[in-house]
């Protein structure tokens, strides 16, 4: 993909601190880390969203993320960790990437949002469950 910083990293045009690589995915250190040890996992093929990944790519991302979490736990005296991936308009790089970063109780990371609006989760859940079942029965 033209003008994609992550594709440039995959192609070696941009130097990065690579921590994992195989034929499908690449793991490297975030250049603007939230905390020390903040890493990214990306697909080598240019894709935007999770639902665009092959089953093999998404499985590999999860398998390697588990290994990276173990590394963070061993290396740092962390209180926890966060794994985060934004999709669609919220994917600012426009290339699939998963953040993995160590967390500490007072590190300032915060989940902020507007006022909570009451929603009937039972009715919405029923509707979504029907759609999920339909997709699974049709093999996507």
C-alpha positions in Angstrom: 0.0 0.0 0.0 1.3 3.4 -1.0 2.0 5.8 1.9 1.6 3.3 4.7 4.2 3.6 7.5 3.6 0.0 8.6 4.0 -1.4 5.1 7.3 0.6 4.9 8.4 -1.2 8.1 7.5 -4.6 6.7 9.4 -3.8 3.5 12.4 -2.5 5.5 12.1 1.0 4.1 11.7 2.3 7.7 14.0 1.0 10.4 12.3 -0.3 13.5 13.1 -2.4 16.6 11.6 -5.7 15.5 10.9 -8.2 18.3 9.1 -10.9 16.3 8.7 -11.8 12.7 7.2 -14.7 10.7 5.7 -15.0 7.3 2.4 -13.5 8.4 3.0 -10.9 11.1 5.6 -8.5 12.5 6.1 -7.4 16.1 8.0 -4.2 16.9 8.4 -1.6 19.6 6.1 1.4 19.5 8.0 4.6 18.8 5.6 6.5 21.0 5.3 4.1 23.9 2.6 4.5 26.5 4.9 2.6 29.0 8.2 1.0 28.6 7.7 -2.3 26.7 4.8 -1.0 24.6 4.8 -3.3 21.5 2.8 -3.5 18.3 1.8 -6.6 16.2 0.8 -6.0 12.6 -0.1 -8.1 9.6 2.5 -8.2 6.9 -0.2 -7.9 4.3 -1.9 -4.5 4.2 -5.3 -4.9 5.9 -7.4 -2.4 7.9 -9.7 -4.3 10.2 -9.8 -7.5 12.2 -12.6 -9.0 10.0 -10.3 -8.6 6.9 -7.6 -10.9 8.5 -7.4 -14.5 7.5 -8.2 -17.0 10.2 -4.5 -17.9 10.2 -3.4 -14.2 10.6 -5.8 -13.6 13.5 -4.9 -16.8 15.2 -1.2 -16.0 14.9 -1.7 -12.5 16.2 -3.4 -14.0 19.4 -0.8 -16.7 19.8 2.1 -14.3 19.6 0.4 -11.7 21.8 0.2 -14.4 24.5 3.9 -14.9 24.3 4.6 -11.2 24.4 2.4 -10.8 27.5 4.5 -13.5 29.2 7.7 -11.6 28.2 6.3 -8.4 29.7 5.3 -10.2 32.9 8.8 -11.7 33.2 10.7 -8.4 32.3 8.7 -5.8 34.3 7.1 -5.6 37.7 3.7 -4.7 36.1 0.3 -4.6 37.7 -1.3 -5.8 34.5 -1.3 -5.2 30.8 -3.6 -3.9 28.0 -4.2 -5.2 24.6 -5.9 -2.8 22.2 -6.9 -2.6 18.6 -8.9 0.1 16.9 -10.9 -0.5 13.7 -12.4 1.5 10.9 -12.2 5.3 11.2 -10.5 4.8 14.6 -7.5 3.0 13.1 -5.3 6.1 12.6 -2.5 4.2 10.7 -5.0 2.5 8.4 -3.1 -0.8 8.7 -4.2 -3.5 11.2 -2.2 -3.3 14.4 -2.6 -4.6 17.9 -1.1 -2.7 20.9 0.3 -4.6 23.8 1.6 -2.6 26.7 2.5 -3.0 30.4 0.2 -1.3 32.9 0.6 0.1 36.3 -2.1 1.1 38.8 -1.2 4.8 38.6 0.1 5.1 35.0 -2.6 7.5 33.9 -4.2 5.3 31.3 -7.9 6.0 31.2 -10.9 4.9 29.4 -13.0 8.0 28.9 -16.4 8.3 27.2 -19.5 10.4 27.2 -22.4 10.0 29.6 -23.7 6.4 29.8 -27.1 6.1 28.1 -29.5 3.4 29.3 -29.7 0.7 26.7 -31.9 -2.5 26.7 -29.0 -5.0 26.5 -31.3 -8.0 26.5 -33.1 -7.0 23.3 -29.9 -5.9 21.5 -28.2 -9.1 22.7 -31.0 -11.3 21.3 -30.7 -9.5 17.9 -26.9 -9.8 17.8 -27.0 -13.5 18.9 -29.3 -14.3 15.9 -26.8 -12.6 13.6 -23.8 -14.3 15.1 -25.5 -17.7 14.8 -26.4 -17.0 11.2 -22.8 -16.1 10.3 -21.3 -19.0 12.2 -23.8 -21.5 10.5 -22.9 -20.0 7.1 -19.2 -20.3 7.9 -18.8 -16.5 7.6 
